[in-house]
Amino acid sequence: MYRTSLAVRTLTGSLGLSLSTTLVAPMTARAQLTLSKPDTAVTQRHKHLFNGRDLIIAGAMTVTTFALFPVDKQIAARLQDSSTQANQFLSKSAKGVEMIASPGAYFIGGGLYVVGKLGNMPRIADLGWHGTEAVLVGDGIAFMLKGIMGRSRPFVSNGAIPRDFDWGRGFKSSDWQSFPSGHSTTAFAAAAAVTDETSIWWPRSTWIIGPVMYGGATLVGLSRMYHNKHWASDVALGALIGTFSGKKVVMASHDNPNNVLDRMLLGTHVSNGASGTVKIGWLLPLDGTHAVGDLRW
């Protein structure tokens, strides 16, 4: 038990150090949720999803991740200890949190979006769409890095060779898609997006939602290591990419609410049509104007 708790404390401390490079103070202003004009409650600096300063952040993320390489083998050995692996509670819990992250994040985000649109609750629809968008951005970055870096998963070498990279091999085999952790990316992207999105219209929620979301995301990372699917540095980089993606999506979306995706998806409306039919309308950004299309059934 001592070895298990030491491994958990070590990884938790590593993740905390990594996240400190990208987390910023939550926004406390209340955002307007209309799509007809730019959000005036948030400083409009992020007109595009990514900008030049993000290269500096990416560099810091890379340095922080590679700094964890020396402890990869040690942490993997402790989590794969026979007494740790024999713990049924840890085994069942690890499987559960992984499912919640992926594919759960997509179902939860999509569900919130649909409920928000059907129930005429724009904040819920906003939360669902931006959470899903953040996951898509984060997972897209992770997918490309997995393929390019071609790092072998811990079980390939039985936890003996953490620096086994074969450039491009990740596009050919899932066994060489260890770096970064996709589940961790998804979990932290959702955590960052939900925390930042809700803080806009419920500032005091940050102290409740933040620890719950980020704590859950950390458990996802630990579960991937427990199942010998990822090294500690894989999880750390996934956490950084996910957090970065979630925060950027929320900031960029509220700074520029007239972006094409938000206008189309958040501008969708659902209403009752004639003879019990359901009417769905959406906004198409054509030449700076909003064209409305309808679908009935």
LINZI-V714132 format. One record per pair of residues at least 24 apart in sequence whose C-alpha atoms are under 7 Angstrom apart, sorted by the first residue. I is the first residue (numbers start at 1). GAP is how many residues later the second one is. Records with the same first field share a line. If there is no record, write none. Layout:
I->GAP / GAP
This chain:
3->75
4->74 / 75 / 80
7->68 / 71 / 72
11->221
15->221
18->46 / 218 / 222
19->221
22->218 / 222
26->170 / 173
27->169 / 172 / 173
28->171 / 172 / 175
29->171
30->170 / 171
31->169 / 170
35->222 / 223 / 228
38->217 / 218 / 219 / 220
39->215 / 216 / 218
42->213
43->212
44->211
45->210
46->205 / 206 / 209
47->205 / 208 / 209
48->204
49->199 / 200 / 203
61->176 / 179
65->168 / 171 / 172
68->165
69->164
72->90 / 159 / 160 / 161
73->86 / 87 / 89
76->83 / 149 / 155
77->82
79->147
80->146
94->129
97->122 / 123
98->122 / 125
101->82 / 85 / 86
102->81
106->26
117->152 / 153
118->152
125->141
126->140
127->67 / 70
130->63 / 119 / 120
131->59 / 62 / 63
134->55 / 56 / 59 / 111 / 112 / 115
135->51 / 54 / 55
137->108
138->47 / 48 / 51 / 103 / 104 / 107
139->43 / 46 / 47
142->38 / 40
145->34 / 35
146->24 / 31 / 32 / 33 / 34
147->24 / 30
149->30
150->26 / 27
151->25 / 26 / 27 / 28
152->24 / 25 / 26
153->24 / 25 / 76 / 77
154->74 / 75 / 76 / 77
155->73 / 74
178->52 / 56
179->55
180->54 / 55 / 57 / 58
181->49 / 53 / 54 / 57
182->56
183->37
184->33 / 36 / 37 / 51 / 54 / 55
185->53 / 54 / 56 / 57
186->56
187->30 / 33
188->26 / 29 / 51 / 54 / 55
189->53 / 54 / 56 / 57
190->56
191->26
192->51 / 54 / 55
193->53 / 54 / 57
196->51 / 54
197->53
260->25
